[in-house]
Amino acid sequence: MSVFRYEAIDQTGKIVMGAMDAPSEAAVSARLTQMGYRPQVVGSASGSSPSSKAARNTTTLVVTGSTKEKASAKELALFFRQLASMVRAGISQYQALDTLAPKTLNPDLARVAREMADAARSGKQISRIMANYPALFPEHVVGGVEGGELGGFVEIVLDEIALEYEQELAFYKGMWLPKTLLIQQLFAIALAQPLFPTLFPNGDFKGYVALVLLRNVPIALAVIFAVRYWLLWLKRPEQTPRRDAMLLRIPIFGDLSRQRALAAFVRMLRRLFNAGIGPIGAWEGAMRVAPNWVIREKLQEANTQIRQNVPLHDAFAATGLFANETEQLLATGMVSGQMVEMLDRVATYYQDNVDRVFKNAKFWMYRLSISLFIAMGGAVAIIMAKSYFGAIFSFAEGFTE
């Protein structure tokens, strides 16, 4: 099997570009015709195939691209939403990116968009440019675009990427208030701890101010910056395995990460099957879209069985990730020849799980934030009470003596 790039026209007259795993150019043209497209250009893709890309995935993550470029979830959501809208409207990837690049406010994202436009103009895959910037585009985002290029549905993948970033924004919407309250409580502890020992019974206001400004406030700021640095450190591309493994161990939030990864994988697998990609190419194209690195590795391990022509439902079982009902549905699909329909049902099942766990995780995030705020408020009250009565008893002892 080799990878061939193609350009075709769908039934609405829109130009569709992508790549396909097939034995020959004639096979690509025949498959495109079966899908309802009119092939225009079919040629051999330079570089490696999805199989060779998948073979390079190992248990050690190696970041080879630039990690300096940064963009917020809001900027990325807007970028991918605009790109998806243009491509869906029939505008070529080159024209869409060339139009979008100068309008993108983030300078790093604008520069990379221009590189992607140049690649699209020369017939190269934009996912290859994206892979050079892991700080901007995580591996599962790049894998999603690669899958869209392979199956000829890039505009659908771009829409889903935009939706993923929009859901991330919705998930953390309103979290500024709990964060502000927690920081407020941290400084309240810094202000309250030396209050009574320095101001009662003999007022020493200068001593109190010195303790607050020279000791407690610097400690509070150090705690805030340490937590912030740790979170930024975890977001680095090279820390992806550590971060994702840690996330899976957190109750509720780990379940959300797991369900999202499985839903993304099955959804891409179904689309690639529907596009006429064989089991090996479909599995290799779908396994990289899982957002969680640990789950991607388990899907990669099962890929060896797919390459040995093991039935799809047995490969699902080998991962240890999916419910028994999933395996039974796929086994039925293999026997009845309705694999795409069964993958549809499996994708719906896991997407329903994502929606359910998403609401539950958001509820618990607020609940944990408020609980921590109350606990810190209680700590302030305990510190003030202890220091107050300690000062009273110290004064009483000194007075009796």
C-alpha positions as CSV (number, residue, x, y, z in Angstrom):
1,M,0.0,0.0,0.0
2,S,1.1,3.6,-0.8
3,V,-0.3,7.0,0.1
4,F,-1.7,9.1,-2.8
5,R,-2.7,12.7,-2.7
6,Y,-5.8,13.6,-4.7
7,E,-8.0,16.5,-5.6
8,A,-11.6,15.8,-6.5
9,I,-15.0,17.5,-6.9
10,D,-18.0,16.4,-4.8
11,Q,-21.6,16.4,-5.8
12,T,-22.1,20.0,-4.8
13,G,-19.2,21.2,-6.9
14,K,-16.9,21.7,-4.0
15,I,-13.2,20.9,-4.4
16,V,-12.0,18.2,-1.9
17,M,-8.4,17.5,-1.2
18,G,-6.8,14.7,0.8
19,A,-4.7,11.6,0.8
20,M,-5.7,7.9,0.6
21,D,-3.9,4.6,1.3
22,A,-4.3,2.5,-1.9
23,P,-2.3,0.1,-4.1
24,S,-2.4,2.4,-7.1
25,E,-3.6,5.7,-8.5
26,A,-6.3,3.8,-10.4
27,A,-7.6,2.3,-7.2
28,V,-7.7,5.8,-5.7
29,S,-9.7,7.1,-8.7
30,A,-12.1,4.2,-8.5
31,R,-12.6,4.6,-4.8
32,L,-13.3,8.3,-5.2
33,T,-15.8,7.6,-7.9
34,Q,-17.6,5.1,-5.6
35,M,-17.7,7.8,-2.9
36,G,-19.5,10.2,-5.3
37,Y,-16.5,12.3,-6.2
38,R,-15.1,13.3,-9.6
39,P,-11.3,12.8,-9.4
40,Q,-9.3,15.7,-10.9
41,V,-5.7,15.0,-9.8
42,V,-4.2,11.9,-8.2
43,G,-0.5,11.6,-7.5
44,S,1.9,9.8,-5.2
45,A,2.4,11.5,-1.8
46,S,6.0,12.3,-0.9
47,G,7.3,11.3,2.4
48,S,6.0,8.5,4.6
49,S,2.7,6.8,4.8
50,P,0.4,6.7,7.8
51,S,1.8,3.2,8.5
52,S,5.4,4.5,8.8
53,K,4.2,7.5,10.9
54,A,2.5,5.1,13.2
55,A,5.6,2.9,13.4
56,R,7.6,5.9,14.7
57,N,5.2,6.2,17.7
58,T,7.0,4.7,20.7
59,T,6.4,4.7,24.4
60,T,8.9,7.7,24.7
61,L,7.6,11.0,23.5
62,V,10.1,12.9,21.4
63,V,9.3,16.5,20.6
64,T,11.2,17.5,17.4
65,G,9.4,20.8,16.5
66,S,9.3,24.3,17.9
67,T,7.9,24.7,21.4
68,K,8.1,28.5,21.6
69,E,4.9,29.4,19.8
70,K,1.9,30.0,22.0
71,A,-1.8,30.6,21.5
72,S,-4.8,30.5,23.8
73,A,-7.7,28.1,23.5
74,K,-9.9,31.1,22.5
75,E,-7.5,32.1,19.6
76,L,-7.2,28.5,18.4
77,A,-11.0,28.0,18.5
78,L,-11.5,31.1,16.4
79,F,-8.8,30.1,14.0
80,F,-10.1,26.6,13.4
81,R,-13.7,27.8,13.2
82,Q,-12.9,30.3,10.5
83,L,-10.8,27.8,8.6
84,A,-13.5,25.1,8.7
85,S,-16.1,27.6,7.5
86,M,-14.0,28.7,4.6
87,V,-13.1,25.1,3.5
88,R,-16.7,23.9,3.9
89,A,-17.8,26.8,1.7
90,G,-15.6,25.4,-1.2
91,I,-12.6,27.6,-0.7
92,S,-9.3,25.8,-1.2
93,Q,-7.1,25.3,1.8
94,Y,-4.5,27.6,0.3
95,Q,-6.9,30.4,-0.3
96,A,-8.5,30.0,3.1
97,L,-5.2,30.0,5.0
98,D,-3.8,32.8,2.8
99,T,-6.9,34.9,3.7
100,L,-6.9,34.0,7.3
101,A,-3.2,34.5,8.1
102,P,-3.1,38.3,8.0
103,K,-6.4,38.5,10.0
104,T,-5.1,36.3,12.8
105,L,-4.1,38.5,15.8
106,N,-1.8,36.1,17.4
107,P,1.6,36.6,15.7
108,D,2.8,33.0,16.2
109,L,-0.4,31.5,14.9
110,A,-0.4,34.0,11.9
111,R,3.1,33.0,11.0
112,V,2.3,29.3,11.1
113,A,-0.9,29.9,9.1
114,R,1.2,31.4,6.4
115,E,3.5,28.4,6.4
116,M,0.4,26.1,6.1
117,A,-0.8,28.2,3.2
118,D,2.5,27.8,1.4
119,A,2.4,24.1,2.0
120,A,-1.2,23.8,0.7
121,R,-0.3,25.9,-2.4
122,S,2.4,23.4,-3.3
123,G,0.1,20.4,-2.7
124,K,1.6,19.4,0.6
125,Q,-0.4,18.3,3.6
126,I,-0.9,21.1,6.1
127,S,-0.7,18.5,9.0
128,R,3.0,18.2,8.3
129,I,3.5,21.9,9.0
130,M,1.3,21.7,12.1
131,A,3.4,18.8,13.4
132,N,6.4,21.1,13.6
133,Y,4.7,23.2,16.2
134,P,3.7,20.9,19.1
135,A,3.2,23.8,21.5
136,L,0.5,25.3,19.1
137,F,-1.0,22.0,17.9
138,P,-1.1,19.0,20.2
139,E,-0.5,15.6,18.7
140,H,-4.1,14.6,18.6
141,V,-5.0,17.8,16.7
142,V,-2.4,17.0,14.1
143,G,-3.6,13.4,14.0
144,G,-7.1,14.6,13.4
145,V,-6.1,16.8,10.4
146,E,-4.0,13.9,9.0
147,G,-7.1,11.6,9.3
148,G,-9.2,14.2,7.5
149,E,-6.6,14.5,4.8
150,L,-6.5,10.7,4.4
151,G,-10.3,10.3,4.2
152,G,-11.1,13.5,2.3
153,F,-13.1,15.2,5.1
154,V,-10.8,17.9,6.4
155,E,-13.6,20.4,6.9
156,I,-15.4,18.1,9.2
157,V,-12.2,17.5,11.3
158,L,-11.5,21.3,11.5
159,D,-15.1,21.8,12.7
160,E,-14.5,19.2,15.5
161,I,-11.2,20.7,16.5
162,A,-12.9,24.1,16.8
163,L,-15.7,22.6,18.8
164,E,-13.2,20.9,21.1
165,Y,-11.5,24.2,22.0
166,E,-14.9,25.9,22.4
167,Q,-15.9,23.1,24.8
168,E,-12.7,23.7,26.8
169,L,-13.5,27.4,27.1
170,A,-17.1,26.5,28.2
171,F,-15.7,24.0,30.7
172,Y,-13.5,26.6,32.5
173,K,-16.0,29.5,32.0
174,G,-16.6,31.3,35.3
175,M,-13.6,29.7,37.0
176,W,-12.1,33.2,37.5
177,L,-14.4,33.7,40.5
178,P,-13.3,30.6,42.5
179,K,-9.6,31.3,41.6
180,T,-10.0,34.9,42.9
181,L,-11.6,33.7,46.1
182,L,-8.8,31.2,46.7
183,I,-6.1,33.8,46.2
184,Q,-8.1,36.1,48.5
185,Q,-8.1,33.5,51.2
186,L,-4.4,32.8,50.8
187,F,-3.7,36.5,51.4
188,A,-6.2,36.5,54.3
189,I,-4.1,33.9,56.0
190,A,-1.0,35.9,55.3
191,L,-2.6,39.0,56.9
192,A,-4.3,37.2,59.8
193,Q,-1.5,34.9,61.1
194,P,0.7,37.7,62.8
195,L,-2.3,39.9,63.7
196,F,-2.9,39.3,67.4
197,P,0.6,38.2,68.5
198,T,2.0,41.6,67.4
199,L,-1.0,44.0,68.1
200,F,-2.1,42.5,71.5
201,P,-1.6,43.4,74.3
202,N,1.1,45.8,73.4
203,G,0.6,47.2,69.9
204,D,3.5,46.8,67.5
205,F,2.1,48.0,64.2
206,K,5.5,48.3,62.6
207,G,6.4,44.7,63.6
208,Y,3.1,43.5,62.2
209,V,3.6,45.3,58.8
210,A,7.2,44.0,58.7
211,L,6.0,40.4,59.2
212,V,3.2,40.7,56.6
213,L,5.2,42.5,53.9
214,L,8.6,40.9,54.4
215,R,7.6,37.3,55.3
216,N,3.9,36.3,54.8
217,V,3.1,38.1,51.5
218,P,6.3,36.9,49.8
219,I,5.5,33.3,50.9
220,A,1.9,33.7,49.5
221,L,3.3,35.0,46.2
222,A,5.8,32.2,46.1
223,V,3.0,29.7,46.5
224,I,0.9,31.3,43.7
225,F,3.9,31.4,41.3
226,A,5.0,27.9,42.2
227,V,1.5,26.5,41.4
228,R,1.3,28.5,38.2
229,Y,4.8,27.4,37.1
230,W,3.9,23.8,37.8
231,L,0.7,24.0,35.7
232,L,2.6,25.7,32.8
233,W,5.3,23.0,33.1
234,L,2.7,20.3,32.9
235,K,1.4,21.9,29.7
236,R,4.7,21.5,27.8
237,P,4.6,19.0,25.0
238,E,7.4,16.9,26.5
239,Q,5.3,16.5,29.7
240,T,2.3,15.1,27.9
241,P,2.8,11.5,29.1
242,R,3.2,12.5,32.7
243,R,0.2,14.9,32.5
244,D,-2.1,12.5,30.8
245,A,-1.2,9.6,33.1
246,M,-1.8,11.8,36.1
247,L,-5.1,13.0,34.7
248,L,-6.4,9.4,34.3
249,R,-5.9,8.8,38.0
250,I,-8.1,11.7,39.1
251,P,-11.7,10.6,39.8
252,I,-14.3,12.0,37.4
253,F,-11.9,14.1,35.4
254,G,-9.9,11.0,34.5
255,D,-13.1,9.4,33.3
256,L,-13.9,12.5,31.1
257,S,-10.4,12.3,29.5
258,R,-10.9,8.6,28.9
259,Q,-14.4,8.9,27.3
260,R,-13.2,11.8,25.1
261,A,-10.3,9.8,23.8
262,L,-12.4,6.8,23.0
263,A,-15.2,8.8,21.4
264,A,-12.6,10.7,19.2
265,F,-11.0,7.4,18.1
266,V,-14.2,5.6,17.2
267,R,-15.6,8.6,15.4
268,M,-12.5,8.9,13.2
269,L,-12.4,5.1,12.7
270,R,-15.9,5.1,11.5
271,R,-15.3,8.0,9.0
272,L,-12.2,6.4,7.6
273,F,-14.1,3.1,7.1
274,N,-16.9,5.0,5.4
275,A,-14.3,6.7,3.1
276,G,-13.2,3.3,1.9
277,I,-10.0,3.1,3.9
278,G,-9.0,-0.5,4.8
279,P,-8.8,-1.7,8.5
280,I,-5.0,-1.2,8.8
281,G,-5.1,2.4,7.3
282,A,-8.2,3.3,9.2
283,W,-6.9,2.1,12.6
284,E,-3.5,3.9,12.1
285,G,-5.3,7.0,10.9
286,A,-7.7,7.0,13.9
287,M,-5.4,6.0,16.8
288,R,-3.6,9.4,16.8
289,V,-6.7,11.5,17.4
290,A,-7.2,10.3,21.0
291,P,-6.4,13.3,23.2
292,N,-4.9,11.2,26.0
293,W,-1.3,9.9,25.4
294,V,-1.8,6.8,27.5
295,I,-4.8,5.7,25.5
296,R,-3.0,6.5,22.3
297,E,-0.2,4.1,23.4
298,K,-2.7,1.3,24.1
299,L,-4.3,1.8,20.7
300,Q,-0.8,1.7,19.1
301,E,-0.1,-1.6,20.8
302,A,-3.3,-3.1,19.4
303,N,-2.3,-1.8,16.0
304,T,0.2,-4.7,15.7
305,Q,-2.8,-7.1,15.8
306,I,-4.7,-5.2,13.1
307,R,-1.6,-5.5,10.9
308,Q,-1.8,-9.3,11.4
309,N,-5.4,-9.3,10.1
310,V,-6.9,-9.9,13.5
311,P,-10.7,-9.0,13.4
312,L,-11.5,-5.5,14.5
313,H,-13.6,-6.5,17.5
314,D,-10.6,-8.6,18.8
315,A,-8.3,-5.6,18.4
316,F,-10.8,-3.5,20.4
317,A,-10.8,-6.2,23.1
318,A,-7.0,-6.3,23.2
319,T,-6.8,-2.7,24.2
320,G,-8.7,-3.3,27.4
321,L,-10.3,0.1,27.0
322,F,-13.8,-0.6,25.6
323,A,-17.0,-2.0,27.1
324,N,-18.1,-5.5,26.2
325,E,-21.1,-4.2,24.5
326,T,-18.8,-2.4,22.0
327,E,-17.0,-5.6,21.1
328,Q,-20.3,-7.4,20.6
329,L,-21.6,-4.7,18.3
330,L,-18.5,-4.8,16.2
331,A,-18.5,-8.6,16.1
332,T,-22.1,-8.4,14.8
333,G,-21.0,-5.8,12.2
334,M,-18.2,-8.1,11.0
335,V,-20.7,-10.9,10.4
336,S,-23.5,-8.8,8.9
337,G,-21.3,-6.6,6.8
338,Q,-22.6,-3.5,8.6
339,M,-19.4,-2.4,10.2
340,V,-19.9,1.3,9.5
341,E,-23.4,1.2,11.1
342,M,-22.1,-0.5,14.2
343,L,-19.2,1.9,14.5
344,D,-21.9,4.7,14.3
345,R,-23.6,3.2,17.3
346,V,-20.4,2.8,19.2
347,A,-19.4,6.4,18.5
348,T,-22.8,7.6,19.7
349,Y,-22.5,5.5,22.9
350,Y,-19.1,7.1,23.8
351,Q,-20.2,10.6,22.8
352,D,-23.2,10.2,25.1
353,N,-20.7,9.2,27.8
354,V,-18.7,12.3,27.1
355,D,-21.7,14.6,27.5
356,R,-22.7,12.9,30.7
357,V,-19.3,13.0,32.3
358,F,-18.7,16.5,31.1
359,K,-21.6,17.9,33.1
360,N,-20.6,15.8,36.1
361,A,-16.9,17.0,35.9
362,K,-17.9,20.6,35.6
363,F,-20.2,20.3,38.7
364,W,-17.4,18.7,40.7
365,M,-14.9,21.3,39.6
366,Y,-17.0,24.1,41.1
367,R,-17.8,22.0,44.1
368,L,-14.1,21.3,44.8
369,S,-13.3,25.0,44.4
370,I,-16.0,26.1,46.8
371,S,-15.0,23.4,49.3
372,L,-11.4,24.5,49.1
373,F,-12.5,28.1,49.6
374,I,-14.5,27.2,52.7
375,A,-11.6,25.1,54.1
376,M,-9.2,28.0,53.7
377,G,-11.8,30.3,55.2
378,G,-11.9,27.9,58.2
379,A,-8.1,28.0,58.4
380,V,-8.2,31.8,58.6
381,A,-10.8,31.6,61.4
382,I,-8.7,28.9,63.3
383,I,-5.5,30.9,62.9
384,M,-7.1,34.1,64.2
385,A,-8.8,32.3,67.1
386,K,-5.7,30.5,68.1
387,S,-3.5,33.6,67.9
388,Y,-6.1,35.7,69.7
389,F,-6.5,33.3,72.7
390,G,-2.8,32.7,72.7
391,A,-2.2,36.4,73.1
392,I,-4.9,36.5,75.8
393,F,-3.3,33.7,77.8
394,S,0.2,35.1,77.3
395,F,-1.1,38.5,78.6
396,A,-2.8,36.9,81.6
397,E,0.3,34.9,82.5
398,G,2.4,38.0,82.3
399,F,-0.1,40.0,84.3
400,T,-0.3,37.5,87.2
401,E,3.4,37.3,87.4
